[in-house]
Amino acid sequence: MTLTDLQALEADHVIASYARYPVELVRGEGLRLWDAEGNEYLDFLSGISVVNVGHCHPAVVAAVREQAGRLMHVTNLFYNEPAMRLAGRLARSSLGGKVFFCNSGAEANEAAIKLMRKARPRGEIVVVHGAFHGRTYGALSATPSEAKQAPFAPLVPGFVVVEPTAAAIEAAVGDRTAGVLLEPIQGESGVHQLPVEVLAAARAACDRSGAALIFDEIQTGLGRTGTMWAYEQTGVVPDALTSAKALGGGLPIGALVTGPRLADVFTPGDHGSTFAGGPLIAAAANASLDVLEDPALLVRVGELGERLRDGLRALPGVRNVRGVGLMIAFDVDGAPALVRRALLEQRLVLNATGPETVRMLPALILGEAEVDDALARLAALL
């Protein structure tokens, strides 16, 4: 089947919710992708921070094959060992509480919203401008973007939107607040790190009011910033965090991870998901964690992120290079056109998050050679 055939099928039968590039990808390995014509691409997007361990990591592939031959699905009315083991690993690696599994980042944030409201019924939830928490109704209501929200109004009530400043958050949080939901680094708006003083002010305000502080670590977590969780670099510990994207090594899974205070807020019947925490995806996630928990890998993420940012600053036309670890963005004129040219002319996979912003999220297993290769391909365009 040719690319033209696929485009015809899409036009006739696929809801037009994505603007696709004219490329059919058929194979992946590490940081490399291949299209149907055999062209090789250097992937510096990782499925938007999904394959942090690289495409088709052998350990993840082996775990999936072994588990698929034994048991792929069982309802959550029964136990399965991969999910229970995964929950323990996530809790121990972070906040020490309990875990609710789901299937995506948006679902993890929906669970977090329900958790906050269950802990303080009918309470308000404070979010900040520039945030992105997902496209389902609760998560969308927590995403203050007129372009994303307006077509789907009315939204879920009870969200209070403020500027991402310490003073604004302190003023917004009070006795009516159920919780504060923040990304330590805002990814979809262009990789903007919230200052530590903002996170600390949110923590203090929640402590005073009894509200819950929840960090959305869907993009920042699982080694992306050079520590397992981004909050570890801030000194601010949330009451819960949400995770997804890289957790499954390429397969869909999300998780709400609590600290002790919120661990027992949900009781049987409060929330659920048919597919969540199934043995197949949990086996893949355990294999992925085996790779991502390597301290040497996390150190390299910091070192290679610095090398990549330094190289970007030396390129003509590049402005405002920013990021932590291997969560990086820079500004340049005509970002969407540059990203398209990078794909079609240099076989380099990047992402534009706005008219002037390019985002880079390479797999965490990369080396210096891949960093230098990506910089050379960008230099050829600029």
N, C-alpha and C positions, 0 to 999 in steps of 0.2 A: 504494500500500500504506500503510495507516494505522499509527500507533504501536501500536495494539492488535494489528494483524496481526503486526508485528515481535515484540511481546512473546509472542504465541502461538508463533511460529516458534522463538524462543529457548527457551521452556518445553519444547517438544517435541524440539528438535534441537541445542541448544547446551549444552555442559557448563557447569554453574553455578559458574564460577570467578570471576565478577565480579558486584558489586552495582551495577547500572546506575541512573542517574537516568532519569526518564521524559521524555526529550528525544531526538529524532532530529535530529542535526546533518547538514546537507546541503551547506553551502558555507562557505568561509573566505577572508578577505582581510586581510592584516596582523594587527591585533589583534582583528579582528571575526569572529564566527561567526554563521551563520543556521540556524535550525531549519526543519523541513519546513513549518511554518505561517507562515514569513516573519519570525519574531521575531529581532531582532538582539541579540547578546551581546558583552560586553567580556571578552576572554579574558586572564586573568592567571594562567594555568597553562601555556599553550603545549604542551599534550600531555605534561606533566611535563618541561619543559625540552627538548623535541624541536624545536619550530619556533622556535628563537632568532631566525631571520631573518623571522619572521612567516609566517602562512598563505599558501601559494601565492605565494611571492616571485617576481616576474616573471623574474628571472635564473635561478632554479632551474627554474621551469616551462619556460622556453625551452631550457635545457640538456637536460632530460629529453625534451622533444619531439624535439629534434634528434638525440639519441643513440638514442632509440627507433626512429627511422626508418632508422638505419644498422645497429645491432647491440645487442641487449639482453643476451645472455648468451654467454659462451664459457668453457670450463673453464680452470682455472688451469694446465693443461698448456701453455697458450699465453700470449703477451704480450697485454696490451691497454693502450693509451696512457693512458686516464684513470686507471687504477689505479696505474700506475708514477709518473705525475705527482703523484697524490694522496699516495703514500707519501713522495716527496721533500719535498713541502710540509709534511707532518706532522712528519717528522724534523727538518727545518730550523727549524720553528717551536718545537721543544721540546728534545729531548734529544740529537739529532744521531746517533742510531743507525739502527735498521731497524724495519720495520713488518710486523706480521701482521694481515691483515684477516679479519674475521668478520662476523656479522650482528646482534649485539646486545651490550649491556653485560655480561650474564651470560656470554656466550661469550668476550668479551674477558678477563674475570676468570678463566674456565676456562683460557684460554691462558696467563695470567700464573701461575696455580698450577702448570701443567705446566712452564713455563719455570723457575720456582724449583726445582722438584723435579728437573728435568733438570740444572740447574747444581749442585745438591747432593743427590744421590739419597737418598731415604728421610728427608730432613730435615723438621723441623717448620716449620709456618707460624704466626706469631704474628698474632693479630687482636685487636681491642678491643671491649668492650661498647658497644652503641649503633650498631654498624656494620651496613650493608646492602650486600651485594655481588652479590645475585641469587638466583634460585630453582632453577637447575640444581644438580646434587648437589655439585659442588665449591664453587660459589659459595654455596650454602645452608650448607654446612659451615663456611664462613668468616663466616656471618651469625649471631652468637650471640643468637638469639631463641627462647625455649622454644616460643612459640606457632607460629612458622614451622617449627621443626626437628622438634618432637616427633612430629607425625603421619607423618614420613617416615624415622624412624630404622630401621636404623642408618645413620649418615652416614659420609662419607669420614673416615678416621682421620688423626691427625697434626696437628690444629689446636689451638693453645694460646690460650686466651682470657684476656685480662688487662684490668684497668681502664685507661682512656686517660690514664695518667699517665706522666711520665718515669721515675719509679722503677720502676713495674711493668714497663714495656717493657725497661728496662735489665736487670732481674733475669731476665726471660724469655728474652732473646736470648743464645745461646751457640754452642758448637761444633756442636750438633745442630740449629741453626736454619737452614732453607733460605731463609727470607725473612720480611719483615714487610709486611703489606698494610693500608694505611690510607686513609681518605678525609680529605683536608684539612678538609673541612666535611661532617659527617654529614647527609645530606639526608633520608632516610626516617624517621629518628628525631626530626626536627623542626628541622633546620638548626642544628646545634651545631658550632661551629668548634673544631677541635683547637688548643690553644695552640701557639705556635711552639716553645716549649721541649720540648714532647712530640715534635714532628716532628724537632727537632734531636737529641734523645736517641735516637730511633730511628735516625737517620742515623749517629750516633757508634757505637751498639751494632752496627749492621750493618758498619760499617767495621772495628771491632775483630774481629768474628767471621768476616768474609767472607760474611755473609748478604746477600741482595738486599733492597733497600727499594723497594717498589712503591706508587705512589699511584693509587687509584681516582679518576679525574677524570671519570667518566661523567656526573655531574651538574654538577660544578664547572667543567669545562673549556669551551673554545670561547667565551670572552668572558663567561660568566655572572657572574663576580665582578669584572669590570672590567679584567682582563688575559686574554690568550689562555688561560693555564693558571693555576689558583689557586696552584700551588707557586711561581710567580714572585714572589708577594707575601710569601713566607715566608723566603727566603734558603736554603731546604733543597731540594736537587736529588735526586730519586729516581733509581734505576737504570733504572726503566721506569715507564710510566703506562698506564692503560687509558682508552679514550674510546669514546663511542657517542652515544646520544640526539641531540644537535643536529648531529652530523657530517653527516648526510645531508639536511639541510634539510627533513625530514619523511619521508624514506624510510629503511628499516632498514639500518644498517651499524654495525659496531664495529671497534675497532682496539686492538692492543697495540703500543705504541711504546717501543722500548728506547733506552737510552744505549749508548755504545760497548762497555762491559764485557759486556753480555748479548746483543749484536747477533748473535753467531754461535753461540749455544747450541743452537738448533734446527737440525737438518739435514734434508734431504729425507726425508719419510716420518714425521717426528716429530709433525706436526699438520697439519690440513687442514680445508677446508670447501668444499662443492660450489658454493655461491652467492657466497661471499665475494669482495669486490673486483671484482665484475662491472662491465662498462663503463657500464651504465645508472646504477647507484647511485653509482659513482665520479664520473661526470659531474655528478650532482646535488651530491655532496659538494664537488667543486671549485668549483662555482658558489656554494655556501653559504659556503665559506671566503673567496671573493672579497668577500663582504659583511662577514663577521665579523672579517677582518684589518684593517679600516679603523681606524686609531688614533683618529680622531675619535669613532667609534662607541663604542670602549672607554672613552674619557674620559666620554662621556655616560652610560654604564652606571653609573659611579661617582657622578656628579652626581645622576642620577635616582633611584638607589637611596637616596641620602641624603635626597632630597626625600620619597620614599615612606615611609621609616622615620620621619622627623620628623612627617609627617602622621598616621601610625598612632599615634604616642605621644600625640597630642592627642585621640584618640577615647575616649569613655567605655567602661570595662570592658576595655580593651586593656592587656595586661601583657607585660613581657619582650620587647619588640621587638628582633629580632636579625637578623644576616645580613651578607653582604658583597656589594656590587654589587646586582644584581637577583635574588639568592638570599636570600629574606627569609621570616621566620616571626614569629608573635606568639602569645601565649597569651590565651585568652578562655574563659569558661564556655560549655560546650555547643558546642564547635567544629563537630562534624559537623552539628548542627542549623542552625548559622549558615551553614555552607557551602551546605547545601540551600536555605535561605531566600534566600541571595544569588543562587543560580542561578534559582530559580523566581519570586522577587519582584522582584529587581533586575537580572536578566540579567547577572550578574557571575560568571565562572567562577573558582573557587578550589579549594583542596584541603585536607582535614583529614588530618593525619598521626597524630593521636591524639585523645583525648577533650577536650583543652584546647588543641590546637595547630592553627593555620591556616597554610598555606604559600602563598607567592606567588612565581610564576616567570614574569613577563610576558616577551613577546618583547623582544629587545634593541633593536628599532627604535622603541620607543614614544617619546612626547614628554611634555612637561609636561601637556598637556591630558588625555592618557589617565591619567596619575598622579592628577590632581585629580578626574577623573571617577570612577575607582575608589574614591578616598577618600570622595567624596560619596555613592556608592551604599552603601558600608559604613556611613557615618554615618547614613543613613536607616534602616538595620537596627538599629543600636546605640542 
